[in-house]
Amino acid sequence: MSPRGEGETGRRSIYQIVRRSAPQNFLNAFDAPVMEINCVRRVRSTSATQALALLNGDFVSAQAEHFAKRVLEKAPPDADGAYTAKVRYAFRLAFGRNPDPDELDTSASFLDRQRKHYSGSSSSEQLLRALCDLCHSLMSTNEFIYLD
Amino acid sequence: MNEPHVITTPIRQLLSRRDVMSRLSIGLPGLALASLLPPSSRAEGSAPARYDVLPKKAHFAPRAKPVLLLFQNGGPSQMDLFDPKPELQRRDGQTPGEGFVNTVDPKKTGSWLGSPFQFRPSGQSGMMLSELLPGLAQHADEITLIRSMISEHSNHEQAIWYFNTGTTMPGRPSMGSWITYALGSETQDLPAFVAILNPKGLPVDGVRNFSNGWLPPVYQGFAMRAEGTPVLDLKPGGPAGAAEGRLNLLRELNKRHFVTRPDQLELEARIASFELAAKMQLAASEALDLSRESKQVHAAYGTDDAEAGIHARQLLLARRLLERGVRFVQVLHEGQPWDTHKNNNSGNRDICRKTDGPTAALLTDLKQRGLLEDTLVIWGGEFGRTPMAEGNDGRDHHKFGFSLWLAGGGVKRGLTYGATDDFGYHAAEKPVRMADFHATVLHLLGIDFNRLSYKHDTREEKLTDVHQAKVVSEILG
């Protein structure tokens, strides 16, 4: 995978050029093996470093923005002031399922509240930011990270 | 978690594929089926095991509370640092007699190689220490120097596993994980177990040096760097309320997801990791900010020193974490600086210049702040080095006898314990095996090494494994 999301290669890959001068912080947080020696078995870890990378890292923020723009572009239109179609579309993209009524409600009211944090911006920018935040949270959930 | 709905939840939702495979691969078929069910549905009232780092009571009164492990990757040379050998000097250049071989490769067994470094009696006890360690020499009266350590393997990784985890097999929990599993931590705002990395890179064997193995992931070491940004992504971007909103939503979604999967430790650990991250955004920023220390403290550690600066910052950060209640701090070098296969003498000079001053400053600082009383400081590597030359001017790995020192909580002061033979080859007096060392460390923390266990794959596992360990009571103060 390309850790930056954009620029450089901007594509997924299981092979990746590793330069010592440019550490891949996101992969390192998730215990990327040392490249100088063979890695015969990956180690497993769950750490707050990873949580911080998921919460605050540039990589996830950039991916969340791509995700949010896709939702804005592709989701069916919502009735005024409602976000159900967007939430539903985001859940389907992230988890391959529809949100249950509670999740739909929680997420829609999240969007409504979250917009207010960006009150200095235009209305469409506010919605984009709030949607970025929703997508960001979805991508950090256990449901997104782990396979059942 | 004991609600009836758990029982009706499809099994595939309760167990990961890996869990199912591992549970199916053990035991009798009938038993295997029983173990497919989460504990909460097996017997009423038996909730799934919960693992946390809240403070726990020790088995008996502890002499030390936190531990600072200064791990010396590569295998420090006992003859050049801690264990003077006049007979080795006298026979310098001669061929060793029978039985003295290089265990890494017998064909590479060289002639006896004396040390060029002078040893001096230090402190009231007159502990003999090398001229390479003038800083440590000032603290000779504070430490117990063990000269009779034994390892079981001559390769780095296996010996590191032995030192960190108790056996020469990979994949087991490290000391810090065992100890935080046993005792939790005094602080809930910082990780219980921190590994302070050299910003230039990981040690040999990487993150396994502070791995939780099969202990629950909440006991894994948390990696920090002692330069630039010690913890990446510590601060959220954007408006503060927005970040909090995202975290709240994440909490809510994760909670709903976990309710139907109460048996999955991994999910729980991931949730806990976000909670810790949230607290750390506040507490860690303060703890990690070395600029809050006075100029005098910086000068004493040598944080601006061209050579010692990195280790100085690692140790200063370590002290700040210990002060704030972190249970286990492990300081690691990049790669393996003590691995002096070539240029043993200059290699030792080099790494000692980088580490001895800061180490001495740390001991002074801990003592002045009253922290040394109940902090156990451990300085040591995975093995020692051959008294015979490797090539012209190197020393190879050596497992039969090497040195390590301890200071602080519950350890005798100014004691030199055990001895190697005339050459520094065999631990000849009072040998200390790794399991004895582990048992002693646990004992100092108030833990009975025989009672500290964790059931993994039907076996009650211990840090000391099946070794007949014994506490080295003579070094207890």
Interface residues (C-beta under 8 A of the other chain):
Chain A: N25 A29 D31 P33 V34 V43 R44 S45 T46 S47 A48 T49 Q50 A51 L52 A53 L54 L55 N56 G57 S61 D102 E103 T106 S107 F110 R113 Q114 H117 Y118 R129 D133 L134 H136 S137 L138 S140 T141 N142 E143 I145 Y146 L147 D148
Chain B: R12 Q13 S16 R17 P191 L202 G206 V207 R208 S211 N212 P217 V218 Q220 F222 A223 V231 L232 D233 L234 K235 P236 G237 G238 P239 G241 A242 A243 G245 R246 L247 L249 L250 E252 L253 N254 R256 H257 F258 R261 E266 L267 A269 R270 I271 S273 F274 L276 A277 A278 M280 Q281
